[in-house]
Amino acid sequence: MSTTVIRNTRDISPVLRRQRTFPAAVQKVMTQAMRRATFTLEAEAAKRTPVGVGDSATGHLRASITSEVRGTPARVRGIVGSPSDYGLAVELGSRPHWPPKGVMKRWAQLKLGLSEKKAGEIEYVLRRSISRKGTPAVKMFTTAFSASRSRIDTFFTAAMRRVARKHFGSGSPER
């Protein structure tokens, strides 16, 4: 059997250096892209969140929306949500239940502009309606994601292009 040995005479140290820094570079740009994505989604969800629901006329639910980025080099995750106890019920709607006394009175004052007396008169009717029908889903997070999807995709596409350009683009060894 005849063999031929091929030896590389070119310096491949630049490639090896890029190979070692590649995971950290990917983590960095993906984390930056995820931060932009979560801030975008947080702002979109806040715009779609109703104000004056429950006992707050100041937008407690809207103000409680936060975002966080977590992850490892292999997996970066963005989390956008609200720790509010009624945030999930506003997003998904609720099954029939009796709201606590007084909450619907305050809601009628804030949302319907009724006087305290008028709101007190219709509170039972509102509570009874919710006890029969539940509440509709607002879907502020769902619609915010749909509205932001193309911008979010752009953030990640641009991030991967930056990594590719840095590690495989100009300055790479000749073939």
Backbone as CSV, one residue per row, in Angstrom:
resi,resn,N_x,N_y,N_z,CA_x,CA_y,CA_z,C_x,C_y,C_z
1,MET,0.840,-1.174,0.000,0.000,0.000,0.000,0.882,1.233,0.000
2,SER,0.480,2.178,-0.766,1.210,3.412,-0.901,0.483,4.488,-0.098
3,THR,1.184,5.324,0.598,0.573,6.398,1.381,1.216,7.723,1.035
4,THR,0.430,8.749,1.241,0.927,10.101,1.045,0.593,10.883,2.293
5,VAL,1.519,11.600,2.811,1.306,12.417,3.990,1.185,13.869,3.535
6,ILE,0.138,14.484,3.958,-0.068,15.890,3.614,0.130,16.700,4.886
7,ARG,0.974,17.653,4.813,1.252,18.493,5.965,0.783,19.919,5.668
8,ASN,0.184,20.506,6.672,-0.251,21.889,6.538,0.929,22.776,6.884
9,THR,1.274,23.640,5.981,2.395,24.549,6.237,1.920,25.963,6.555
10,ARG,0.618,26.121,6.602,0.068,27.448,6.877,-0.134,27.614,8.377
11,ASP,-0.076,28.841,8.819,-0.316,29.163,10.226,-1.833,29.205,10.481
12,ILE,-2.336,28.295,11.294,-3.778,28.260,11.581,-4.105,28.835,12.959
13,SER,-3.140,29.458,13.586,-3.390,30.014,14.929,-4.526,31.044,14.945
14,PRO,-4.704,31.887,13.893,-5.863,32.802,13.929,-7.197,32.048,13.977
15,VAL,-7.275,30.935,13.268,-8.505,30.139,13.280,-8.722,29.544,14.669
16,LEU,-7.664,29.036,15.266,-7.781,28.440,16.608,-8.194,29.487,17.648
17,ARG,-7.654,30.705,17.513,-8.052,31.771,18.440,-9.538,32.086,18.285
18,ARG,-9.998,32.193,17.048,-11.423,32.456,16.811,-12.289,31.324,17.356
19,GLN,-11.811,30.123,17.203,-12.576,28.969,17.679,-12.760,29.035,19.195
20,ARG,-11.727,29.446,19.914,-11.821,29.531,21.375,-12.748,30.654,21.826
21,THR,-12.789,31.766,21.095,-13.602,32.910,21.501,-15.023,32.849,20.956
22,PHE,-15.301,31.926,20.056,-16.616,31.860,19.414,-17.768,31.682,20.405
23,PRO,-17.723,30.722,21.352,-18.866,30.563,22.275,-19.154,31.831,23.091
24,ALA,-18.119,32.497,23.555,-18.323,33.720,24.343,-18.913,34.828,23.469
25,ALA,-18.470,34.902,22.222,-18.998,35.926,21.311,-20.474,35.670,21.021
26,VAL,-20.823,34.412,20.799,-22.226,34.069,20.549,-23.065,34.415,21.771
27,GLN,-22.593,34.040,22.962,-23.323,34.338,24.207,-23.543,35.840,24.346
28,LYS,-22.517,36.618,24.074,-22.610,38.071,24.242,-23.636,38.681,23.288
29,VAL,-23.547,38.373,22.000,-24.471,39.010,21.054,-25.892,38.472,21.208
30,MET,-26.033,37.199,21.562,-27.377,36.649,21.753,-28.018,37.247,23.010
31,THR,-27.234,37.475,24.043,-27.758,38.107,25.253,-28.176,39.546,24.953
32,GLN,-27.368,40.269,24.187,-27.732,41.636,23.805,-29.019,41.646,22.980
33,ALA,-29.121,40.722,22.027,-30.322,40.644,21.203,-31.537,40.285,22.051
34,MET,-31.347,39.378,23.012,-32.460,38.981,23.876,-32.897,40.148,24.760
35,ARG,-31.955,40.945,25.241,-32.324,42.129,26.034,-33.182,43.085,25.206
36,ARG,-32.766,43.323,23.974,-33.554,44.196,23.099,-34.935,43.598,22.853
37,ALA,-34.976,42.293,22.663,-36.256,41.618,22.403,-37.183,41.716,23.616
38,THR,-36.637,41.480,24.818,-37.495,41.534,26.008,-37.950,42.952,26.305
39,PHE,-37.088,43.944,26.082,-37.508,45.334,26.293,-38.603,45.713,25.302
40,THR,-38.463,45.254,24.069,-39.481,45.529,23.046,-40.807,44.897,23.433
41,LEU,-40.755,43.632,23.835,-41.980,42.927,24.213,-42.593,43.529,25.477
42,GLU,-41.763,43.917,26.421,-42.249,44.548,27.656,-43.014,45.835,27.327
43,ALA,-42.467,46.663,26.455,-43.120,47.923,26.084,-44.421,47.668,25.330
44,GLU,-44.413,46.709,24.414,-45.623,46.381,23.651,-46.721,45.832,24.565
45,ALA,-46.350,44.969,25.495,-47.339,44.397,26.412,-47.922,45.479,27.313
46,ALA,-47.081,46.396,27.773,-47.569,47.482,28.629,-48.592,48.348,27.890
47,LYS,-48.342,48.614,26.610,-49.291,49.419,25.829,-50.653,48.733,25.728
48,ARG,-50.652,47.411,25.740,-51.890,46.650,25.564,-52.557,46.253,26.887
49,THR,-51.951,46.594,28.014,-52.482,46.212,29.315,-53.496,47.237,29.792
50,PRO,-54.680,46.778,30.174,-55.699,47.728,30.633,-55.299,48.402,31.946
51,VAL,-55.741,49.616,32.100,-55.486,50.394,33.314,-56.816,50.585,34.026
52,GLY,-56.786,50.548,35.349,-58.000,50.779,36.119,-58.763,49.511,36.415
53,VAL,-58.144,48.368,36.228,-58.781,47.095,36.537,-58.524,46.792,38.005
54,GLY,-59.478,46.163,38.651,-59.309,45.824,40.063,-59.384,47.060,40.923
55,ASP,-58.420,47.221,41.806,-58.497,48.347,42.740,-57.503,49.451,42.410
56,SER,-57.011,49.496,41.188,-55.987,50.483,40.885,-56.338,51.337,39.681
57,ALA,-56.311,52.620,39.887,-56.509,53.541,38.762,-55.166,53.999,38.225
58,THR,-54.082,53.542,38.829,-52.757,54.025,38.462,-52.026,53.097,37.512
59,GLY,-52.654,52.012,37.085,-51.991,51.099,36.171,-51.038,50.155,36.875
60,HIS,-51.452,49.632,38.013,-50.598,48.714,38.778,-50.143,47.535,37.921
61,LEU,-51.056,46.919,37.188,-50.688,45.766,36.365,-49.699,46.174,35.278
62,ARG,-49.968,47.260,34.617,-49.068,47.758,33.569,-47.674,48.033,34.141
63,ALA,-47.626,48.669,35.281,-46.340,49.014,35.897,-45.592,47.785,36.410
64,SER,-46.315,46.685,36.638,-45.671,45.491,37.194,-45.010,44.622,36.124
65,ILE,-45.184,44.950,34.854,-44.599,44.134,33.785,-43.094,44.347,33.759
66,THR,-42.361,43.247,33.821,-40.902,43.299,33.835,-40.338,42.275,32.863
67,SER,-39.036,42.392,32.612,-38.370,41.422,31.760,-37.046,41.019,32.384
68,GLU,-36.587,39.848,31.966,-35.345,39.300,32.502,-34.710,38.432,31.422
69,VAL,-33.384,38.428,31.383,-32.650,37.568,30.456,-31.813,36.612,31.284
70,ARG,-31.940,35.330,30.962,-31.186,34.286,31.656,-30.552,33.389,30.611
71,GLY,-29.597,32.601,31.053,-29.125,31.592,30.124,-27.689,31.194,30.259
72,THR,-27.344,30.283,29.392,-26.004,29.735,29.267,-25.547,30.005,27.846
73,PRO,-24.282,29.728,27.533,-23.845,29.950,26.155,-24.686,29.186,25.126
74,ALA,-25.212,28.048,25.515,-25.992,27.248,24.572,-27.457,27.680,24.487
75,ARG,-27.918,28.394,25.510,-29.352,28.714,25.527,-29.611,30.011,26.302
76,VAL,-29.986,31.040,25.588,-30.324,32.312,26.206,-31.847,32.434,26.174
77,ARG,-32.457,32.770,27.326,-33.913,32.876,27.406,-34.305,34.258,27.888
78,GLY,-35.381,34.756,27.331,-35.954,36.020,27.768,-37.304,35.756,28.396
79,ILE,-37.557,36.403,29.503,-38.814,36.226,30.231,-39.459,37.592,30.392
80,VAL,-40.715,37.705,29.975,-41.472,38.939,30.139,-42.768,38.552,30.823
81,GLY,-43.102,39.233,31.899,-44.324,38.895,32.611,-44.620,39.857,33.730
82,SER,-45.587,39.463,34.542,-45.996,40.272,35.682,-46.156,39.378,36.895
83,PRO,-45.615,39.795,38.030,-45.823,39.021,39.251,-47.193,39.277,39.891
84,SER,-47.952,40.177,39.290,-49.257,40.531,39.840,-50.148,39.303,39.938
85,ASP,-50.893,39.208,41.028,-51.744,38.038,41.252,-52.889,37.940,40.255
86,TYR,-53.254,39.033,39.582,-54.350,38.953,38.617,-53.880,39.108,37.167
87,GLY,-52.586,39.190,36.956,-52.055,39.334,35.600,-52.430,38.180,34.685
88,LEU,-52.355,36.965,35.191,-52.701,35.797,34.382,-54.185,35.788,34.029
89,ALA,-55.024,36.199,34.970,-56.464,36.253,34.707,-56.796,37.307,33.652
90,VAL,-56.047,38.401,33.621,-56.280,39.430,32.607,-55.794,38.905,31.251
91,GLU,-54.645,38.268,31.227,-54.111,37.723,29.968,-55.022,36.642,29.384
92,LEU,-55.396,35.663,30.196,-56.128,34.492,29.697,-57.634,34.550,29.907
93,GLY,-58.095,35.549,30.649,-59.506,35.577,31.021,-59.683,34.708,32.266
94,SER,-60.892,34.727,32.814,-61.113,33.907,34.003,-62.418,33.137,33.866
95,ARG,-62.475,32.050,34.570,-63.695,31.265,34.624,-64.696,31.999,35.501
96,PRO,-65.941,31.619,35.424,-66.940,32.270,36.279,-66.553,32.195,37.766
97,HIS,-66.663,33.315,38.439,-66.354,33.399,39.871,-67.008,34.668,40.420
98,TRP,-67.179,34.720,41.715,-67.705,35.933,42.355,-66.537,36.818,42.768
99,PRO,-66.404,37.995,42.152,-65.357,38.925,42.600,-65.653,39.404,44.025
100,PRO,-64.622,39.779,44.768,-64.846,40.288,46.120,-65.721,41.543,46.099
101,LYS,-66.483,41.712,47.127,-67.341,42.886,47.263,-66.475,44.148,47.293
102,GLY,-66.927,45.174,46.618,-66.224,46.451,46.609,-65.337,46.645,45.395
103,VAL,-64.798,45.566,44.850,-63.887,45.680,43.707,-64.631,46.186,42.474
104,MET,-65.793,45.639,42.215,-66.544,46.045,41.024,-67.129,47.452,41.173
105,LYS,-67.388,47.841,42.399,-67.863,49.208,42.635,-66.768,50.187,42.218
106,ARG,-65.564,49.908,42.682,-64.418,50.764,42.341,-64.167,50.726,40.830
107,TRP,-64.285,49.541,40.221,-64.085,49.391,38.786,-65.109,50.248,38.020
108,ALA,-66.360,50.194,38.439,-67.423,50.958,37.768,-67.157,52.459,37.865
109,GLN,-66.611,52.887,38.981,-66.274,54.301,39.130,-65.149,54.684,38.166
110,LEU,-64.114,53.857,38.128,-62.946,54.181,37.315,-63.179,54.001,35.826
111,LYS,-63.752,52.882,35.446,-63.881,52.557,34.024,-65.149,53.128,33.383
112,LEU,-66.212,53.203,34.139,-67.470,53.682,33.580,-67.758,55.133,33.945
113,GLY,-66.945,55.689,34.839,-67.116,57.086,35.232,-68.362,57.334,36.058
114,LEU,-68.810,56.313,36.788,-70.024,56.456,37.585,-69.722,57.068,38.939
115,SER,-70.732,57.707,39.506,-70.586,58.225,40.860,-70.509,57.040,41.817
116,GLU,-70.077,57.318,43.030,-69.970,56.245,44.033,-71.332,55.592,44.268
117,LYS,-72.369,56.417,44.321,-73.716,55.902,44.568,-74.180,55.001,43.419
118,LYS,-74.045,55.478,42.162,-74.461,54.699,40.997,-73.649,53.403,40.885
119,ALA,-72.350,53.503,41.130,-71.483,52.317,41.064,-71.914,51.289,42.102
120,GLY,-72.276,51.768,43.292,-72.760,50.854,44.336,-74.053,50.168,43.937
121,GLU,-74.896,50.877,43.188,-76.174,50.311,42.761,-76.002,49.197,41.732
122,ILE,-74.972,49.296,40.876,-74.823,48.266,39.841,-73.763,47.217,40.177
123,GLU,-73.098,47.375,41.318,-72.026,46.433,41.658,-72.509,44.986,41.663
124,TYR,-73.640,44.712,42.276,-74.130,43.339,42.346,-74.367,42.771,40.949
125,VAL,-74.910,43.572,40.052,-75.175,43.121,38.677,-73.856,42.743,37.983
126,LEU,-72.834,43.555,38.168,-71.526,43.276,37.573,-70.918,41.998,38.153
127,ARG,-70.975,41.865,39.464,-70.442,40.661,40.119,-71.183,39.415,39.648
128,ARG,-72.501,39.516,39.542,-73.305,38.367,39.107,-72.946,37.981,37.669
129,SER,-72.731,38.976,36.819,-72.363,38.700,35.434,-71.042,37.925,35.364
130,ILE,-70.070,38.348,36.147,-68.779,37.646,36.181,-68.946,36.251,36.775
131,SER,-69.863,36.108,37.725,-70.083,34.781,38.324,-70.692,33.816,37.302
132,ARG,-71.321,34.344,36.274,-71.934,33.499,35.247,-71.047,33.324,34.013
133,LYS,-70.346,34.396,33.624,-69.597,34.375,32.363,-68.078,34.340,32.532
134,GLY,-67.587,34.744,33.687,-66.143,34.928,33.823,-65.746,36.265,33.211
135,THR,-64.477,36.412,32.922,-63.992,37.647,32.293,-63.276,37.293,30.995
136,PRO,-63.340,38.172,29.995,-62.696,37.870,28.711,-61.178,37.995,28.800
137,ALA,-60.495,37.264,27.944,-59.034,37.345,27.861,-58.642,38.631,27.140
138,VAL,-57.699,39.363,27.700,-57.173,40.563,27.056,-56.034,40.178,26.105
139,LYS,-55.244,39.200,26.499,-54.118,38.679,25.703,-53.094,39.750,25.357
140,MET,-52.736,40.560,26.353,-51.777,41.628,26.093,-50.391,41.086,25.756
141,PHE,-49.971,39.979,26.372,-48.661,39.406,26.065,-48.684,38.690,24.714
142,THR,-49.738,37.967,24.451,-49.870,37.227,23.192,-49.884,38.175,21.997
143,THR,-50.702,39.211,22.075,-50.773,40.151,20.952,-49.501,40.995,20.845
144,ALA,-48.880,41.285,21.976,-47.619,42.039,21.952,-46.543,41.229,21.244
145,PHE,-46.493,39.933,21.516,-45.495,39.093,20.852,-45.757,39.030,19.353
146,SER,-47.003,38.852,18.978,-47.337,38.804,17.548,-46.957,40.114,16.853
147,ALA,-47.231,41.225,17.500,-46.917,42.536,16.919,-45.417,42.791,16.854
148,SER,-44.659,42.188,17.747,-43.216,42.435,17.844,-42.373,41.381,17.142
149,ARG,-42.977,40.325,16.706,-42.238,39.160,16.191,-41.210,39.515,15.120
150,SER,-41.590,40.306,14.137,-40.648,40.609,13.057,-39.466,41.443,13.565
151,ARG,-39.729,42.385,14.469,-38.619,43.175,15.039,-37.696,42.287,15.863
152,ILE,-38.279,41.388,16.645,-37.482,40.483,17.473,-36.634,39.569,16.590
153,ASP,-37.216,39.028,15.527,-36.451,38.194,14.596,-35.288,38.977,13.998
154,THR,-35.510,40.247,13.705,-34.455,41.098,13.150,-33.295,41.249,14.132
155,PHE,-33.597,41.381,15.416,-32.538,41.505,16.427,-31.618,40.281,16.404
156,PHE,-32.218,39.084,16.335,-31.416,37.860,16.373,-30.683,37.608,15.057
157,THR,-31.298,37.955,13.949,-30.623,37.814,12.656,-29.402,38.724,12.616
158,ALA,-29.565,39.957,13.047,-28.446,40.905,13.065,-27.344,40.430,14.016
159,ALA,-27.726,39.866,15.143,-26.737,39.370,16.109,-25.903,38.247,15.501
160,MET,-26.553,37.317,14.830,-25.812,36.213,14.235,-24.945,36.682,13.071
161,ARG,-25.405,37.688,12.354,-24.576,38.253,11.273,-23.311,38.883,11.843
162,ARG,-23.463,39.580,12.990,-22.278,40.188,13.624,-21.261,39.117,14.012
163,VAL,-21.734,38.028,14.591,-20.830,36.943,14.981,-20.180,36.332,13.745
164,ALA,-20.974,36.066,12.734,-20.438,35.451,11.518,-19.396,36.353,10.860
165,ARG,-19.702,37.652,10.798,-18.770,38.602,10.183,-17.466,38.648,10.980
166,LYS,-17.577,38.653,12.291,-16.376,38.747,13.130,-15.534,37.474,13.060
167,HIS,-16.200,36.334,13.057,-15.463,35.080,13.141,-15.195,34.406,11.804
168,PHE,-15.985,34.705,10.803,-15.819,34.004,9.532,-15.675,34.941,8.346
169,GLY,-15.886,36.238,8.594,-15.870,37.212,7.492,-14.471,37.693,7.196
170,SER,-14.345,38.991,7.052,-13.065,39.591,6.693,-12.025,39.263,7.741
171,GLY,-10.809,39.060,7.269,-9.726,38.732,8.170,-9.568,37.235,8.378
172,SER,-10.447,36.438,7.774,-10.298,34.988,7.923,-9.196,34.501,6.998
173,PRO,-8.548,33.408,7.330,-7.464,32.894,6.494,-7.969,32.526,5.102
174,GLU,-7.099,32.646,4.133,-7.451,32.273,2.765,-7.634,30.770,2.696
175,ARG,-8.382,30.350,1.692,-8.596,28.912,1.498,-7.463,28.328,0.713
